[in-house]
Amino acid sequence: MIHGTVAPGFEDVREAFALDHGGGAQLAVHQHGVPVVDLWTGWVPDRIAVTMSCTKALVSICAHLLAERGDLDLDAPVSRYWPGFRAGLPVSYLLSHRAGLPAFDLDGEDLLDWDRCTSTLAAMAPRWTPGTAFAYHSTTFGYLVGEVVRRVTGTTAGRFFDEEIARPLGLDLWIGLPAEQEHRVAPISPNRTQLAELLATRAGRAAEIPSANGIGDARSLAKLYSAVLNGLLGRATLDRACTPQTDGLPTPVVMPHPQRFALGFELTRSASPLLGTASFGHAGAGGRLAFADRETGLAVAYVCAHSGWNPGQGPDPRWLPWLRALSRRRGGPATR
């Protein structure tokens, strides 16, 4: 059964959401700063969920906010902020998966040790000349960008996100979940990887793993992207954040649906069409998805319990009906 509300004119989105999600799911949409869709199925209304790689956009927004304030220069070498970082490359390469540090020999509970993860990355030599190729920095991204945020602010990326973004906006969204919120967390199923197994534990949710353990609800993710569209980041900052960085570059990882990256955000691609070329955001393993579209002013978030999406096979079938319904909202006043 589908629960929740939709604004007049969005009834077809409700109809499109009425499908088998394999378990609990939420869909939230804002347009021009106004909530227009708030739907859920299979869960009580206050459920929160692990958002997997949607988290990468959260820590990226932190970096862009610091850049807008003049505290972080994305063109400066990482070593300006992180002395001892061996690779000679600018901060922007970390945000765009061009750093040549896509993986390290740490997994499982190793990921709970922030200092070990970041010191390992600081000492590594890039696998290719930075900037000349790209590959998805699936786990390392959060430690790389998060450590820059920590060095600039003197506090962790999760705490910075909470104090500077989540609390002012009234979001139920965390990188590092407070103990008092544990009872609200929906389980992940199935747990196919060591990382997913870790995120099924209190320790994995309490730590800061800014590549994957953002935890919250669809309402908060949609509200965050709506804020990004409507003034959290200035227009020039958002223009730069959404500029393609990897188009035309080679990648050592051959994929049937190649990824495309801007600065911290994914751009539309065949496995994640979003709402077209004006969209930016990030998908998460198993089918989580959050993004905004600058043409329509829509900010969209979908979270789910069942990890059903295989990006090697194209878009998640659970997305397509409501994406098609939302795609009919083209036009209207442009947003940032």
Residue pairs with C-beta under 8 A, 6 or more apart in sequence:
1 41
2 14
2 17
2 18
2 39
2 40
2 41
3 39
3 40
3 41
3 45
4 14
4 37
4 38
4 39
4 40
5 37
5 38
5 39
6 13
6 14
6 36
6 37
6 38
6 39
7 34
7 35
7 36
7 37
9 36
10 29
10 36
10 37
10 325
12 325
12 328
13 27
13 29
13 37
13 39
13 322
13 325
13 326
14 37
14 39
15 325
16 321
16 322
16 324
16 325
17 25
17 27
17 39
17 41
17 321
17 322
18 41
19 318
19 321
21 41
21 42
21 304
21 305
21 306
21 318
22 304
22 305
22 306
22 308
22 318
23 42
23 189
23 304
23 305
23 306
24 40
24 41
24 42
24 43
24 47
24 49
24 186
24 304
24 305
25 40
25 41
25 42
25 43
25 302
25 303
25 304
25 305
25 318
26 39
26 40
26 43
26 47
26 49
26 217
26 218
26 219
26 301
26 302
26 303
26 304
27 37
27 39
27 40
27 218
27 300
27 301
27 302
27 322
28 35
28 37
28 38
28 39
28 217
28 218
28 219
28 221
28 222
28 223
28 300
28 301
29 35
29 36
29 37
29 222
29 298
29 299
29 300
29 301
29 326
30 36
30 222
30 223
30 225
30 226
30 298
30 299
31 296
31 297
31 298
31 299
31 329
32 230
32 297
32 332
32 333
32 335
33 226
33 229
33 230
33 297
35 219
35 222
35 223
38 219
40 47
40 218
42 305
43 186
43 305
46 184
46 217
47 184
47 185
47 186
47 217
48 172
48 181
48 184
48 185
48 186
48 215
48 216
48 217
49 185
49 186
49 188
49 215
49 216
49 217
49 288
49 303
49 304
49 305
50 185
50 188
50 199
50 205
50 212
50 213
50 214
50 215
50 288
51 214
51 215
51 216
51 221
51 284
51 288
51 290
51 303
52 199
52 212
52 284
52 285
52 286
52 288
53 138
53 211
53 212
53 282
53 283
53 284
53 285
53 288
54 214
54 221
54 281
54 282
54 283
54 284
54 288
54 289
54 290
54 301
55 142
55 175
55 209
55 210
55 211
55 212
55 213
55 214
55 282
55 284
56 141
56 142
56 145
56 210
56 211
56 264
56 282
57 264
57 265
57 281
57 282
57 290
58 161
58 165
58 173
58 175
58 210
58 214
58 224
59 141
59 142
59 145
59 146
59 149
59 157
59 161
59 175
59 210
59 264
60 95
60 145
60 241
60 263
60 264
60 265
61 161
61 165
61 224
61 228
61 232
61 233
61 264
62 145
62 149
62 157
62 160
62 161
62 164
62 165
63 72
63 74
63 91
63 95
63 145
63 148
63 149
63 264
64 233
64 237
64 238
64 241
64 263
64 264
65 164
65 165
65 232
65 233
66 72
66 149
66 152
66 153
67 73
67 74
67 237
68 233
68 234
68 237
71 152
71 153
72 81
72 91
72 148
72 152
73 80
73 91
74 90
74 91
74 92
74 95
74 240
74 263
75 90
75 91
75 92
76 90
76 91
77 88
77 89
77 90
77 91
78 85
78 87
78 89
78 90
78 91
78 94
78 148
79 85
79 88
81 91
81 148
81 151
81 152
82 122
82 147
82 148
82 151
84 122
85 121
85 122
86 122
86 123
86 124
86 125
87 99
87 100
87 101
87 124
87 125
87 126
87 130
88 130
89 98
89 99
89 100
89 126
89 130
89 131
91 148
92 98
92 245
92 263
93 99
93 130
93 131
94 137
94 141
94 144
94 145
94 148
95 145
95 245
95 263
95 264
96 134
96 245
96 246
96 261
96 262
96 263
96 264
97 134
97 135
97 136
97 137
97 141
97 246
97 259
97 261
98 130
98 131
98 132
98 133
98 134
98 245
98 246
98 249
99 126
99 130
99 137
99 144
100 126
100 127
100 128
100 129
100 130
100 133
101 121
101 124
101 126
101 127
101 137
101 140
101 144
102 127
102 135
102 136
102 137
102 138
102 140
103 137
103 138
103 139
103 140
104 117
104 120
104 121
104 124
104 139
104 140
105 120
106 116
106 117
106 120
107 139
107 194
107 195
108 194
108 197
108 198
109 198
109 203
110 116
110 117
111 117
111 139
111 195
111 198
111 204
111 207
111 209
112 198
112 203
112 204
112 207
112 209
114 143
114 156
114 207
114 208
117 143
118 143
118 147
121 140
121 143
121 144
121 147
127 252
128 252
132 249
132 250
133 249
133 250
133 251
133 252
134 245
134 246
134 249
134 251
134 261
135 251
135 252
135 253
136 253
136 259
137 144
137 211
138 211
139 195
139 209
139 211
139 212
140 211
141 210
141 211
142 157
142 209
142 210
142 211
142 212
143 210
143 211
145 157
145 210
145 264
146 156
146 157
146 158
146 208
146 210
149 156
149 157
149 160
150 156
150 157
153 160
155 163
156 176
156 208
157 175
157 208
157 210
158 174
158 175
158 176
158 208
158 210
159 176
161 174
161 175
162 174
162 175
165 171
165 224
165 227
165 232
166 173
166 174
166 220
166 224
169 223
169 224
169 227
169 232
170 223
171 216
171 220
171 223
171 224
172 181
172 216
172 217
172 219
172 220
173 214
173 215
173 216
173 217
173 220
173 221
173 224
174 181
174 214
174 215
174 216
175 208
175 209
175 210
175 213
175 214
175 215
176 205
176 206
176 207
176 208
176 213
177 185
177 205
177 206
177 213
177 215
179 202
179 206
181 215
182 202
182 205
185 205
185 215
186 305
187 200
187 305
188 196
188 199
188 200
188 286
188 305
188 307
189 305
189 306
189 307
190 307
191 197
191 200
191 307
192 307
193 285
195 209
195 212
196 285
196 307
198 204
198 209
199 205
199 209
199 212
199 213
204 213
205 213
205 215
207 213
212 284
212 285
216 303
217 303
218 290
218 301
218 302
218 303
219 301
220 301
221 290
221 301
221 303
222 290
222 299
222 300
222 301
223 299
224 290
224 299
225 281
225 290
225 291
225 292
225 299
225 300
225 301
226 292
226 299
228 238
228 292
228 299
229 238
229 292
229 294
229 297
229 299
229 335
229 336
230 335
230 336
231 336
233 241
233 336
234 336
235 336
238 294
238 336
240 263
241 262
241 263
241 264
241 265
241 280
242 262
242 263
242 265
242 267
242 280
242 294
243 262
243 263
244 260
244 261
244 262
244 267
245 261
245 262
245 263
246 259
246 260
246 261
247 260
251 258
255 311
255 312
256 312
256 313
257 269
257 270
257 271
257 272
257 311
257 312
257 314
258 269
258 270
259 266
259 269
260 266
260 267
260 268
260 269
261 267
262 280
265 280
265 281
265 282
266 272
266 280
266 281
266 282
266 283
266 291
267 277
267 279
267 280
268 274
268 275
268 276
268 277
268 279
270 314
270 315
271 311
271 312
271 313
271 314
271 315
272 283
272 289
272 311
272 315
273 315
273 323
274 280
274 281
274 291
274 293
274 323
275 291
275 293
275 295
275 296
275 298
275 300
275 323
275 326
275 327
276 293
276 295
276 327
278 293
278 294
278 295
278 296
279 291
279 292
279 293
279 294
280 291
280 292
280 294
281 289
281 290
281 291
281 292
281 300
282 289
282 290
282 291
283 289
283 309
283 311
284 290
285 307
285 309
286 304
286 306
286 307
286 308
286 309
287 302
287 304
287 306
287 307
287 308
287 309
287 316
287 318
287 319
288 302
288 303
288 304
289 300
289 301
289 302
289 316
289 319
290 300
290 301
290 302
291 299
291 300
292 298
292 299
292 300
293 299
293 300
294 334
294 335
294 336
295 330
295 334
295 335
296 326
296 329
296 330
296 331
296 332
297 332
297 333
297 334
297 335
298 326
298 329
300 326
302 318
302 319
302 322
304 318
308 316
308 318
309 316
309 318
315 323
